[in-house]
Each structure stands twice: as structure tokens, then as C-alpha cells.
Amino acid sequence: MPNLTAVAWQVVPRLPRWVTAAAFTLAANGAWLMRSKNTKRLERNLARVVPEAGRRQLRRLTRQGMLRNLKYYREALTMGALSGEQIDQLVHLEDRTEFLAKLGPRRQAILVLGHMGNWDAAAAWACRNMAPVITAAEHVKPEKVFQDFMAMRAKIGMRIIPIEKGDPTYPKLLRAAQSDKPYLVCLLADRDLSRRGVAVDWFGCQAMVGAGPAALAIDTGRPLYPVSMHTVGKTYTLHFHDEITIPTQGTRQERIRQVTQQWATVLEQGIKQSPADWHMFQKVFVEDLRRPRPTDPLTTVEGQSAPCTAQPPPGDQAGDQA
């Protein structure tokens, strides 16, 4: 049976926008109504973000999140066909002049993002208006889908370094980041793909996030900026937050932890501002992950999992252990 995503790459760009919008809205509502695995995982994550939400409010927020996630996929399928003018109409940058002045003529920086809004649209806008974007992407299956995403991102100007099992990604990112050419190294780091991430205090819990942005900023001396993205009607607004302060004292690992906690705290506020824009369908909170072995990195700096004050909704633990 053909993979639905692979089929969508061929079909969606040929259909009228209103048809694809209706189809993806129907799919999002169907997944939400049937309480798919992804829906339940998103709901549990959002419960950490908005612990004060009642059951009905959380369900409404989860439905909005599903709709926005399917909107991202619909847009991604046609991103490569957008003109530069259409990209500029889709994405808006707050304080654009001020931020470009901070970057200076070299246009070299490390950007850390969460899975918010439409990160591919943000990259397309950055490639067009700021500097080429370099990023890492998990090598997913099936291969045809991965290659289609790679082709789309290359078409909008991105350079992708695949995250391959058994093949360290960091040295490749470091070499790219040390280039003298203008570049923006943009990393989606709100979940840990390496099993060598950093435990941070997040939404009243402990969460595992990527160490890459902090390590690159420390090893290259490039400025590190957190970036949040919010949906505004049919468009997106980018916000580049203040540069993260890089400590000069302590071991490299201690400095990585401090820098990672800084950007995580900034993105926490960005996610709280618009929780439905956070498309997180994986386990990131330590209490939701499998019990760590003593040698696993799934611990706090002190070596103990911190208590989570924001608890997920009851009743969905069964069937959500994968």
C-alpha cells in the first residue's frame, strides 16, 4: 500500500487550495475526534504547558493544535512552488530592522527554535531575506518521504545535514558553522534526538532538549538567538529574542547546561503565548519517558529526576507507552 505522505507530495500541489484546505481540516478533526495516538500525545504535552486548563479547554486547545499541525503539512507540500513574494506575505518578522542590525554584514548566527508554526516557511523567509539556512533533519522512513522533504527544503534554499543513526551529526554542523560565509544555523532543539541531550526545567517539569545550539555557540563564538513563531490568521509572525549570554566560567558541560536552560526558558514563554502553535507529538518530559538507566542522560544536573508539578490529564496513560 503506498504511503499517504508520498502520495500527497504528488497530488496536493495539483489541487485547488480550497480543496486541500478542506481535506486537511477534515483529517485533523478526524484524528482529534478518534483520539489518535498523536492526539493523545499532543494533549499530554499541552497539559504540561497549560496546567490550569480544564478538561474541555484542553480538548479545544488540542483540536486547535491538530488543525495547525495539518496546516503546516499542507503548506509544506506546496512550499517549493511559492514565489518569493508569496513567502514574504506568509512570514513577518517583528523588529526586523533592529535584528538585522544586530547580525551585521556577516549574517552569521546560531538560531534555536521549537516545533512552532511553520518552521519551513520561516527558513524560506530567512534564506530570502537574511542568509542561507543550515540545519539538521532526522532521517525518517519511508525513504521517499524523506527525500521529498529534502528536495523541498533544498529548493527554498536550505542546506540539510541528515541525522543518521551511528553517524555523529555535531562535527558536520560545527564545520558548517565555522564557515566564513554568511549563514544561519537553525536547529529545532525542543526535543532530544541524540540521547545525549540536556535536562532542563520546563513548564514546571524536567524535559530533555538538544545540546547542539549551546555547544555550537560555545565552540564557535557565534551569537545564539532563540526564535519563536506564532500563527496570525493565515500568516506567521517570527520573533527573534535577545541574544543568549554565554558564560565564561565552568566546564564545557556546565556551560552547555547553563546556556541550554537560558534558551529553554525563553522558548517556554513563547510557547505559553500560543500553545496551539507548538507541534510536539513526541515525549519530551522526563516523567513521560521510559525509566532511565543509571548511565542514561535522562537526569538532572544533580542526577535525580525532578518532580513535575504540572500533571497530564488522567485516563490516557494506557496505550501511550510506546
C-alpha positions in Angstrom: 0.0 0.0 0.0 1.5 3.4 -0.9 2.5 5.7 1.9 -0.1 8.5 2.2 2.5 11.2 2.6 4.3 10.1 -0.6 1.0 10.2 -2.5 0.3 13.6 -1.0 3.5 15.0 -2.4 2.2 14.2 -5.9 -1.4 15.1 -5.5 -1.7 18.1 -3.2 0.3 20.6 -5.4 -2.1 19.9 -8.3 -5.3 20.6 -6.4 -7.1 23.9 -5.7 -6.1 25.4 -2.3 -9.7 25.3 -1.0 -9.9 21.6 -1.7 -6.6 20.7 0.1 -7.6 23.1 3.0 -10.9 21.3 3.4 -9.2 17.8 3.2 -6.5 18.6 5.8 -9.1 20.2 8.1 -11.2 17.1 7.9 -8.2 14.9 8.6 -7.2 17.0 11.6 -10.7 16.9 13.0 -11.0 13.2 12.4 -7.7 12.4 14.2 -8.9 14.6 17.1 -12.3 13.0 17.4 -10.9 9.5 17.3 -8.3 10.4 19.8 -5.4 9.1 17.8 -2.1 8.3 19.4 -0.7 11.6 18.2 -3.7 13.5 19.5 -3.3 12.0 23.0 0.5 12.7 23.0 -0.1 16.3 22.0 -2.8 16.7 24.7 -0.5 15.3 27.3 2.3 17.8 26.3 -0.1 20.7 26.2 -1.4 19.8 29.7 2.2 20.5 30.9 2.1 23.9 29.1 -1.3 24.9 30.4 -1.7 23.1 33.7 -4.6 25.3 34.7 -6.7 24.3 31.8 -9.8 22.3 32.5 -10.6 19.2 30.5 -12.8 20.9 27.9 -10.4 23.8 27.4 -7.5 21.3 27.0 -9.5 19.4 24.4 -10.3 22.6 22.5 -6.6 23.6 22.6 -5.6 20.1 21.4 -8.0 20.4 18.4 -6.6 23.7 17.5 -3.1 22.2 17.7 -4.1 19.4 15.4 -5.6 21.8 12.9 -2.4 23.9 12.9 -0.2 20.9 12.5 -2.1 19.6 9.5 -2.0 23.2 8.1 1.8 23.0 8.4 1.9 19.8 6.4 -0.4 21.1 3.8 1.8 24.2 3.3 5.0 22.1 3.3 3.7 20.1 0.4 3.5 23.2 -1.7 6.3 25.3 -0.2 8.7 24.7 -3.1 6.2 26.2 -5.5 5.8 29.5 -3.7 7.2 32.7 -5.2 9.5 35.0 -3.2 6.6 37.5 -2.9 4.3 34.8 -1.6 6.9 33.8 1.1 7.2 37.4 2.1 3.5 37.7 2.5 3.3 34.4 4.5 6.0 35.3 7.2 6.5 38.5 9.1 9.4 39.4 11.4 9.0 41.5 14.4 11.7 44.2 14.9 13.2 43.3 11.5 15.5 46.3 11.2 16.7 46.0 14.8 17.6 42.3 14.4 19.3 42.7 11.1 21.4 45.4 12.6 22.5 43.1 15.4 23.5 40.4 12.9 25.7 42.9 11.0 27.0 42.4 7.4 28.4 38.9 8.1 25.0 37.5 8.9 26.4 34.6 11.0 24.4 33.3 14.0 23.0 30.2 15.7 19.2 30.2 15.9 17.4 27.8 18.2 13.7 27.1 17.5 10.9 24.9 18.8 8.5 23.0 16.6 6.2 26.1 16.3 4.2 27.4 13.5 5.7 26.6 10.1 9.5 26.3 10.5 10.0 25.6 6.8 8.2 28.8 5.9 10.5 30.6 8.4 13.5 29.1 6.8 12.3 30.0 3.3 11.8 33.6 4.5 15.3 33.7 6.2 17.0 32.3 3.1 15.4 35.0 1.0 15.8 38.0 3.4 18.7 37.2 5.7 21.2 34.5 4.8 21.3 30.8 3.7 20.0 28.4 6.4 21.9 25.3 7.5 20.0 22.8 9.7 19.9 19.1 10.7 16.9 16.8 10.0 16.1 13.4 11.3 16.4 10.7 8.6 12.9 9.3 8.7 11.2 6.5 6.9 10.0 5.8 4.3 13.0 7.0 2.3 10.8 8.5 -0.5 9.1 10.9 2.0 12.5 11.9 3.5 13.9 12.6 0.0 10.8 14.6 -0.9 11.2 16.8 2.2 14.9 17.2 1.4 14.2 18.3 -2.1 11.6 20.8 -0.9 14.0 22.3 1.6 16.8 22.5 -0.9 14.5 24.3 -3.3 13.8 27.0 -0.8 17.5 27.5 -0.1 18.2 25.3 2.9 21.2 23.1 3.4 20.2 19.9 5.3 22.6 17.7 7.3 20.8 14.4 7.8 20.8 12.9 11.4 21.9 9.4 10.7 21.9 6.6 13.3 25.6 5.8 14.2 26.9 8.8 12.3 27.6 11.8 14.6 25.9 15.0 13.3 27.6 17.5 15.5 31.1 17.6 13.8 29.3 18.3 10.4 27.3 21.1 12.0 30.4 22.5 13.6 32.3 22.6 10.3 29.3 24.3 8.6 29.1 26.8 11.5 32.7 27.7 11.3 32.4 28.8 7.6 33.4 32.4 6.9 30.4 32.7 4.5 27.1 34.3 5.6 24.9 31.6 7.2 22.2 30.9 9.8 22.5 27.6 11.6 18.9 26.9 12.6 18.2 24.0 15.0 14.8 22.6 16.2 16.0 21.6 19.6 12.9 21.3 21.8 13.3 17.6 21.8 16.4 15.4 22.1 17.2 13.1 19.1 20.7 12.2 20.2 20.1 10.6 23.7 22.9 12.9 24.7 20.8 16.0 25.4 20.3 18.2 28.4 17.7 18.1 31.1 16.1 21.5 31.7 13.4 22.9 34.0 10.5 23.4 31.6 6.9 24.2 32.4 7.3 23.0 36.0 8.8 19.7 34.9 12.1 18.3 33.7 12.4 17.9 29.9 15.1 16.6 27.6 16.2 19.0 24.8 19.0 19.2 22.3 22.5 20.3 23.4 23.6 21.3 19.9 22.7 25.1 19.9 24.6 25.7 23.1 27.6 23.6 22.1 27.8 25.4 18.7 27.6 28.8 20.3 30.3 27.9 22.8 32.6 26.2 20.3 32.3 28.9 17.5 31.7 32.1 19.5 28.8 32.9 17.2 25.8 34.6 18.8 22.8 32.4 19.9 19.3 33.7 19.5 16.0 31.8 20.5 13.3 32.2 17.9 9.5 31.7 18.4 6.8 31.6 15.8 3.1 32.3 16.1 0.1 31.9 13.8 -1.7 35.2 13.0 -4.6 34.4 10.8 -3.3 32.9 7.6 0.3 34.2 8.2 3.1 33.7 10.7 5.0 36.1 12.9 8.6 35.4 13.8 10.1 36.8 17.0 13.9 36.8 17.5 14.5 37.1 21.2 17.6 38.7 22.8 21.0 37.1 22.4 21.8 34.4 25.0 24.6 35.2 27.3 27.4 32.7 27.1 29.1 32.1 30.5 32.9 32.1 30.7 33.2 30.1 33.9 32.8 26.4 34.5 33.5 23.3 32.5 32.2 23.0 28.9 29.4 20.7 30.0 28.4 23.1 32.8 28.3 26.0 30.3 26.2 23.9 27.9 23.7 23.2 30.6 23.5 26.9 31.6 23.1 28.1 28.0 20.5 25.4 27.2 18.5 26.4 30.3 18.5 30.0 29.2 17.1 29.4 25.7 14.6 26.8 27.0 13.3 29.4 29.5 12.9 31.9 26.6 11.1 29.4 24.4 8.9 28.4 27.3 7.4 31.9 27.3 7.0 31.9 23.5 5.1 28.6 23.7 2.9 29.8 26.6 2.0 32.8 24.5 0.4 30.5 21.8 0.3 26.8 23.0 -1.6 25.6 19.9 1.4 26.6 17.7 3.6 24.0 19.5 3.5 20.8 17.4 5.1 18.3 19.8 3.9 14.8 19.2 6.9 13.1 20.9 7.7 12.5 24.6 10.0 15.3 25.9 9.2 15.4 29.6 11.3 13.1 31.7 8.2 11.7 33.6 6.7 10.6 30.2 9.9 8.9 29.1 10.9 5.3 29.9 12.6 4.9 33.2 16.2 5.9 32.6 19.1 3.6 33.3 21.8 5.0 35.7 24.1 5.8 32.7 21.4 7.5 30.7 21.4 11.3 30.3 17.7 11.5 31.3 18.6 13.0 34.7 19.0 16.5 36.2 22.3 18.0 36.9 22.2 16.5 40.4 21.4 13.1 39.0 17.8 12.8 40.1 14.6 13.3 38.1 12.9 16.4 39.4 9.2 16.2 40.4 6.8 17.5 37.8 4.3 20.0 39.2 2.3 20.1 36.0 0.5 16.8 35.6 -1.1 15.4 32.4 -4.8 14.7 32.1 -5.9 11.4 33.7 -7.1 8.4 31.8 -4.7 8.3 28.8 -1.7 6.5 30.3 -2.8 3.2 28.9 -1.9 2.8 25.3 0.6 5.7 25.4 3.7 3.8 26.4 5.4 3.5 23.0 
